[in-house]
Amino acid sequence: METTELYPHIFTRKSTRAFDMTPLSAETLDRIETFIKGVKPLLPGSEITHKIAGPGEVKGIGIAKAPHYFLISGKEQQLKDACAGFLYQYAELYLHAGGLSARWLAGAKGKQPDPDWIIGIAFGKPAEEPCTRTLAEFKRKSLGEISRGEDPRIEAARLAPSGMNGQPWYYIADHGALHTYYKKSLGGLAGGLYHLTELDAGIALCHIAVASEHEGIPVGFSADKKDAPEPPKGFTYIGTVE
Ligand SMILES: Cc1cc2nc3c(=O)[nH]c(=O)nc-3n(C[C@H](O)[C@H](O)[C@H](O)COP(=O)(O)O)c2cc1C
């Protein structure tokens, strides 16, 4: 499957906790692996990897029970978490496109310690069909709350999943460029314990990249554009899509 075929799934996907525990076939898992290897990363040279683990190899409080998990890891590198969010959101959309489903899980880690562990994703066949929804069923901030200026790709970012549905992102559209910002903390008691807002921003950047392909806009990402507008209050600049 081409990444261009992922676009419609941005508008229908939803996370599930209810998985059919029947393992996927080796052939399906191979196809998923091949797809992930073919994704162009957010930053050239970014090195984010995963292991596919079974339910007996994974631990974490309150994690969804699933036949498979991606255990995602990467050594310290520029925008490590954003690169992980970007790459594996492609995988998430690919799973949905194939009639499968997934859930990002902040606490899902391997029983085997991994110092480079970032996050896990449960995936498999959904137990309850269908694992899709209509646009009206998405619980998301409005475009006005998360952006300034107009660009059709912001709608794709708006619908992206995020931890605690925090949607910690902001976009400034500027003559074809999309400047991207994120909140380092969600605030509040629970939000203070959540440390993956940069990863969330990477997930939304995947949706922007997929929407760019759909619009036929060649997409590049620059993490240090000198003339990006000042961040809105409470936000940090992450990079510019141009
Ligand atoms: C980075 C990240 C971490 C998440 N961690 C958890 C988690 O630990 N437990 C959980 O039940 N859901 C988790 N989720 C799922 C979100 O709660 C969910 O994506 C969000 O509420 C939006 O719903 P949707 O994915 O159906 O659009 C996580 C999502 C993301 C993107």
The ligand as a Gaussian input file, in Angstrom:
#p B3LYP/6-31G(d) Opt

LIG

0 1
 C        1.090000       9.293000      22.803000
 C       -0.194000       8.655000      23.218000
 C       -0.291000       7.953000      24.411000
 C       -1.483000       7.334000      24.776000
 N       -1.534000       6.609000      25.933000
 C       -2.679000       5.956000      26.262000
 C       -2.720000       5.156000      27.435000
 O       -1.747000       5.031000      28.182000
 N       -3.882000       4.503000      27.709000
 C       -4.988000       4.616000      26.903000
 O       -6.010000       4.001000      27.192000
 N       -4.970000       5.393000      25.784000
 C       -3.846000       6.064000      25.451000
 N       -3.801000       6.829000      24.316000
 C       -5.006000       6.949000      23.467000
 C       -5.644000       8.330000      23.587000
 O       -6.349000       8.434000      24.810000
 C       -6.522000       8.607000      22.374000
 O       -5.711000       8.603000      21.232000
 C       -7.239000       9.934000      22.460000
 O       -8.156000       9.924000      23.520000
 C       -7.974000      10.281000      21.172000
 O       -8.869000       9.260000      20.803000
 P       -8.755000       8.556000      19.384000
 O       -7.373000       7.913000      19.317000
 O       -9.827000       7.516000      19.358000
 O       -8.866000       9.583000      18.325000
 C       -2.627000       7.450000      23.951000
 C       -2.528000       8.175000      22.754000
 C       -1.341000       8.763000      22.381000
 C       -1.268000       9.462000      21.080000

